[in-house]
């Protein structure tokens, strides 16, 4: 999870909501029919919750660069030579560094490291000696994404 993107999304929602709240309090609430204020408050709270949900959904999506790499990156594979768990994350996964031998068709194999947030469902595939599919950026061979 990219905490920076989550923070930006929620900050944008809060800023927009404060503007909407100021507009509602200054212009709409004083001119509303008597007895409708509780419904207007429910609508404002509902809009805030909906905006937060949409913002968190947007923040959890892959970045444009990651989507482009998945679509246009060169297919290859990586043989795992070493596994080094770094730390547990906040959502039951584990940040892990892999020593790998990377192979992309049409180029020489090379060694590197990949740091990945490994979900529990993918752990059985991520052991020493296994081969996993990857995508490599054609312009920058150091930019790699696992294609699980």
Phi, psi and omega in degrees: 000132180270100185294330177296317179293321178297315180298316178297317181296314181290325176296320177296319179295315180296318179297314179296322180292321178297323176294314179297322179294319178296318178297317181296314182292324185279320188243320188275314184299317181294335183260005183282158176297144178300139179088359181260356182300319179300323179290322178295321177296318178297321178295317180297317178295318178297319177296321178296314179297318178296316179296321177297317179298316178296318181295319179291325175296316178298318183291334181274352178287153176297153179291165178300321179296320178293320178295319179295319179294319178297325184276318188247359181290157178285134178285143177197193178214159181228126174268127183280119179258337180203146180234124181230098177298132181261307181194158173280147178256180185280358182229050173059017174250178184226128176285120188227140175258130179246131168271124187226156168253115186266134178231125176236126180306135180090003179219160179288149176291150178214159181263151178194183176234146177231132175254121187226146172273103187268122176280153181303327181294333182266351184303318180298333179277344189254060179239163181301133179097342179283156176245130181238147178286145180225166169234135183239136176291124182298330181275334183223097184294348178275349178267109188230145175225137176287139183251066183275000000 
